[in-house]
């Protein structure tokens, strides 16, 4: 009795799809090499066409005007011009770092992880949110610097007189509005709380009264802008049917942040002149300061 033997191909391990994983060499290293070469060529080109001479040796007694932080901190230095120093330098950056660290816990979906523009309207959300962050930040900087009122008055002849002086910038709301006297000395603690108490001239530092106009200008309005404007943007996109998932909301929030971050860094780098005044880059000049003063 004959037995038929059928030859079957030997099963081989299934090869991993090339679009799922890439090798460090040559895929990643080659891209990094090209990026490094482009960066180096661009740096040489900028150094050739732009005049950026080295200044004299640093002297702590004679500081330049303007004195600026390193470029990666100029965004925080720009925030210092518009709100309370503790908020701009410590509180807001710390809160935002905590929010970004919580992104993976807010978006727990496994589908599309690590995919650029993985959702249906991701490209549209990114572009619109980035533009909102760029244009909105520019507008707020111009307004708080008094440039919006300057343009309206001198270019278009729209002057509201003294009635609208409080809208020139944020600080004008504290100085131009007719605040009652009690608004600058509101008692909000039922007991006396003293910090750094001493018998030195001037007495102890008290922490029991609230200057409401100062709080509104330095903390209240900046908080409303930082929290309210992104919330309003995401809500508008949700009503328009663009933001449908948590990932869409995070994409809109992060894209708006990148736009605002870039504008704050750009303004602090190229548009702040002597006395931190807002000027065009070609009007930027650096002069020696008064010994012992900024």
PyMOL commands that set and color helices and strands:
alter all, ss='L'
color gray80, all
select helices_A, chain A and resi 24-49+71-80+85-101+103-106+122-144+147-154+161-167+172-175+181-184+212-239+246-270+274-276+281-283
alter helices_A, ss='H'
color red, helices_A
select strands_A, chain A and resi 64-65+186-187+194-195+205-206+209-210+287-288
alter strands_A, ss='S'
color yellow, strands_A
deselect
rebuild
show_as cartoon
